Amino acid sequence: MYEFDNNNNEEEAETTQPAMSSLNEATKDVLSIVVRMCGLMLLFIGLWIAIQVFNEALALYKDPANIERMATAIEAGSNIDKSIVPIRDSLLADEGAEIETASKTKETTDGFRISYFIAWVVDLLLLLLLARIAIMAIKTGGELALYDAQVKRLARQIIQASKKE
């Protein structure tokens, strides 16, 4: 009553297998292109960040007064300069020159500010952090852009190692 044709099924299996392998290869090609494009974008973003960090460092070198904005923000947030003035006044009062130092303290407070030095440290640390992020983005972007070359090189090394054994 029911007969199965084995030859017909084998022909269908043979025709579907190349279609699946071509679909698999097409998917790999599309994913490879997407990975390379993402790698190139990451590489260029890293380069742009590195250039901006370099420009900011040069701007601070040419005009160190630019750090004043950050020093003002640190002082507004922490009041570190105002909190050090009473300590300095008490130390100077112990020496017995209260009247003379009162005017000098006012002058040195305007001249010497700890928030200015803290602003330099914070700014340099931020520049170092951004530079490190830029370096990681460039490295990762380059690796993604050269993904196929690295995989092929690894495959060649594995084949050579297996031939030696």
Salt bridges, closest charged atoms under 4 A:
GLU68 OE2 - ARG113 NH2 2.47
GLU143 OE2 - LYS139 NZ 3.07
ASP148 OD2 - ARG36 NH2 3.14
